């Protein structure tokens, strides 16, 4: 079973109900957790361990918006080329530069309020990308368009992490 959605009995879609995913993961883990097979033979224990690891990996991937999109694109037969396709809209890249400059200034000034404002701005942009990805994948079936938005989401997530790191004490 290569489809993580099938493992949990969920419809393959980007707009995933997080609580349904959590319940499904817990149900699968309850049935395959290695502790349930402690008295079983070695082969059964290894199989339970493998299924438990598979369930954990599938859960981690489906919970993460970028990994979930990657999985859906792969299921649709689309190679998202996230590592090699770095083409981005000029306006998006310009905005990234502006945000990075603002981050550098806020970091240098140790301006926690500005860092918080930047973080919220970046997270809002990421949420907008996630909604647009859901529309492209779940409704329009525009997988190439979705892949481009996922690349933007990756940029935004990295920037959010840099902002979080700037908040950390040195």
Secondary structure, 3 states (H helix, E strand, C coil): CCCHHHHHCCCCCCCCCHHHHHHHHHHHHHHHCHHHHCCCCHHHHHHHHHHHHHHHHHHHHHHCHHHHHHHHHHHCCCCCCCCCCCCCCHHHHHHHHHHHHHHHHHHHHCCHHHHHHHHHHHHHHHHHHHHHHHHHHHHHCCHHHHHHHHHHHHHHHHHHHHHHHHHCCC
